[in-house]
Amino acid sequence: MGSMIFRSGTKLFASASIGMILIFFLHTWAHFNPLSPNKADSRLGAVFQAMRDYLFELGPGPKPSVLDFFQGMSLSMGLFFAYVGCGNLIVLAVAGDVPGLIPRLALANALFLGSIIGVMFYFKLAPVVMSTVEILFLLAFFLNRGGRPQP
């Protein structure tokens, strides 16, 4: 399967898709090894405690805290990156030789990542790995327009 994925004309797209899976691993690692509150930084500890203490009233069901919501969304985002990266590789392995497929998928991925990067920059975050993967998807789009992957 690896040789089917990394044929001429699909290498950038495949590399960017693997980059999406890498983002999942990095994001998940950072989630479980955060800049967590330590005894030396009482202000950050107070923020985490406030997030733990503030509960949402969602009716008769559970009452999640802001920290629960934050953690759930954080892990969901990481899982979504893994899903998209794996899905790209599966499509590439099964139908990667379909004319025009790679540029279309690369553009869809670039738009998805670009929107997330835009949101992150708006909130003053610098997603270096995501930006690198974005560049790979854009290169895959621009370098493969109209072309057909070669075996």
C-alpha angles and dihedrals in degrees: 000000000000093000090050090053098046100051124132111290095024103062096095092047092047091047091050090049090053086048088058089055089048089053088055092054094045093045092048092046090051090047093057094037100040130162080272122185112275130186091260094060109053093168093062089044089054091052092052091046091050089050089051093048100047108086129192116228102221099166127269094338131077121325107223121197124231087255091054090051092047093049094045092051092044094053092043091055091051092049090050091056090052091049094050093046094048091043091053091052092048092050090046092052094046104036106006093125094061107117113253095007098110096051091047094049091043090053092048090050092045091052091048094049093040091056091050091047089050091053091047093051090048088058091046097254122138111215100192098168092045091049091052091051089047090056090051092052091048091049090049088052098046097040095047103044108134093356129118120221113252122228 
